[in-house]
Amino acid sequence: MSKSHLQDKFLVIWESHGPSGYQLYAEHSFAPPRRWKFDFALPDHLIAIELEGLGGRHQRTAGFRADMEKYNTATSMGWRVLRFTGSDLSKPADVFKIIESTIRLVEATVEA
């Protein structure tokens, strides 16, 4: 499943299962001057959502290392990076349980 197909599928699922009241941004840039983008982000909560296709660039050594650098940099900047595969999207309730619990964690941390 291509990245854009996964992104389209995620958006459809977000519309029906996603938490209401949160602004989701697609292709969200971070860490300038790097050209890195998250597939989706909730920037007010520093939550990134990455959809991982199987095969292709991400599974080869150079692509895997580049992804590690991106995710580690994001984490060091305070982002929480959630990663899902196409098969994960076949269980949207499970995906959104993780997203919603991460949102609650961030909000509880801010309130404390």
CORSUL-V580454 format. One record per residue. PHI is phi in radians with two decimals (none if undefined). OMEGA is omega as a letter, one per 20 degrees, with the letter a starting at -180 (* if undefined). Layout:
phi: (PHI | PHI)
omega: (OMEGA | OMEGA)
//
This chain:
phi: (none | -1.27 | -1.02 | -1.15 | -1.16 | -1.08 | -1.12 | -1.07 | -1.09 | -1.08 | -1.08 | -1.09 | -1.17 | -1.02 | -1.06 | -1.70 | -2.09 | -1.21 | -1.17 | -1.45 | 1.53 | -2.09 | -1.50 | -1.69 | -1.97 | -1.60 | 0.91 | -1.38 | -1.39 | -2.62 | 1.03 | -1.05 | -1.51 | -1.07 | -1.71 | -1.15 | -2.41 | -1.54 | -1.01 | -2.51 | -2.64 | -1.99 | -1.06 | -1.12 | -1.93 | 0.91 | -1.99 | -1.90 | -2.13 | -1.98 | -1.83 | -1.79 | -1.34 | -1.68 | 1.53 | 1.27 | -0.98 | -1.20 | -1.66 | -1.48 | -0.95 | -1.12 | -1.17 | -1.11 | -1.13 | -1.10 | -1.12 | -1.05 | -1.05 | -1.06 | -1.18 | -1.16 | -1.10 | -1.03 | -1.09 | -1.18 | -1.59 | 1.73 | -1.32 | -1.82 | -1.76 | -1.80 | -2.08 | -2.35 | -1.79 | -1.02 | -1.17 | -1.06 | -1.20 | -1.34 | -2.18 | -1.02 | -1.06 | -1.17 | -1.06 | -1.34 | -1.11 | -1.16 | -1.08 | -1.15 | -1.18 | -1.21 | -1.04 | -1.07 | -1.06 | -1.09 | -1.12 | -1.17 | -1.16 | -1.17 | -1.24 | -1.26)
omega: (a | a | a | r | r | r | r | r | r | a | r | r | r | a | a | a | a | r | a | r | a | a | r | r | r | r | a | r | r | r | r | j | r | a | a | r | r | r | r | r | r | a | r | a | a | r | r | r | r | r | a | r | r | a | r | a | a | a | r | a | a | r | r | r | r | r | r | r | r | a | r | r | r | a | r | r | r | r | r | a | r | a | a | r | r | r | r | a | r | r | a | r | r | r | a | r | r | a | a | r | r | r | r | r | r | a | r | r | a | a | a | *)
//
